[in-house]
Amino acid sequence: MRRIAPLVLLLLAAIFSPASVHAQQSDSLRRVVLTDGTVLVGTVADENADPIVIMTRDGVEQRVPRSRVKEITALIRGKFHRVDPTRTRLAFAPTGRTLGNKGDFRIGTSLYIFPSVTYAVGDRVDVTGAAFYVFGDGGVGILIGGAKGQLLESESADVAIGITVVAPTASSVDFNGAIAGLPYVATSIGSDVASLNLALSGVFGGSLGSGDFETADGAVLSIGGEYQISNSFKLLAESYLPIWQGAGGAGLIVPGIRFFGDKFSVDLYGVIGFDNGSSGAFAPLANFALRL
């Protein structure tokens, strides 16, 4: 198992090398879809202007009112690539991207059946909520809330900061307002087609009832990536490495695949745990998401 993590990192480095990313971003063409279904391909001086000015590939200038524009997407190497509707995360780890348009809404399930929702309160600010239930003696419910704000958006990199807060609840156990939080910064280097994702998260926990909170002496580093094979299929991989004293070689590796359309995605992946080079349990999991 000790050999797996270096091999994963080497594979990611080969796929998402700066030379590869630069080649993918070298084309500045845009695909502009109008509300009547018309598709225009060319360069766009300012995507936020009104009207949108499009210089088509045959040299004709088109001026289109912003209200008639349905979407603008990049052409990479002269080819249209469908945008992943769940581009804000890999399997678990956050990316440097947000939903992108104020008012966008995504619903889904995590870990097979548990609901989650994400809402864009601004073009660069998302909020998320989810709920889980751990079956067993007494049963424990887990409520999750989060927020993410994008600091940088460009053709070659996206950077965001955020926080995820977890609160357990149960009818038979008094958790005294216990919560745990993970503030993080996430960076996605590359394009929607191929990117390297880095996320660094701190950890704190405490009780709302007592007002006492403590931070962990360390952090969790996530390294992952994605590679789009077609307009409906991509490969995903991510790893989690605790970086505090005493953590040793513990961590997680999460490989997976994503099938997606314009509005939906289905993730199939596995979670592989390891500790000091020894393999641990393997769990197959699935996610579904629908963007409204």
Summary of the structure (lengths in Angstrom):
residues: 292
radius of gyration: 21.0
end to end distance: 41.0
largest distance: 70.6
contacts: 894
relative contact order: 0.15
helix: 8%
strand: 58%
